[in-house]
Amino acid sequence: MVKLPRGLFYRVIEHNVSLQVKYEHTNRMKEVTVTRLRLGKCSVNQYLHMVNRAELDKCLECKTSIETLEHYLLQCPNTFLCN
């Protein structure tokens, strides 16, 4: 993973950065979860390894790929989401 200068990672996913709220919900937990998913700051091994909270960045289910958010949600054949 390429480390981008501070704040520049957001321009990769949102080309027109604004102060507008992107997602609003009455349930704070849902709002936080959606925001974390959008920013890629979730408890997947790639992120946890980057912040020194996990030993490996590999997927614990398939043990072959790096566990990114995209891998966990869409690509991993062993995740509970695909069953």
Phi, psi and omega in degrees: 000130179278129179275116180270154175304153185311125177085342183289336179303328182291326178294337178294322181263338181225100186292323179256089181288131179219174178271002181294138177288129185276327182212131180227136180211152179289334177272110184300323181296320177295319180297315179295317181298314179296319179296318178296320177297316179298321184271352180075020180257062183247171181278055171258154189300329178300313180290316181298323177293321181296326180260020176059040177247354177222145181291316183239156176261006180283153177292130180284342181276306183261342176058020181244325185249163171289133183277088173269171177297317179298317179298313183297317184277327190241329192252330186294122182288343185255001181289152180295342182289335182268349183276000000 
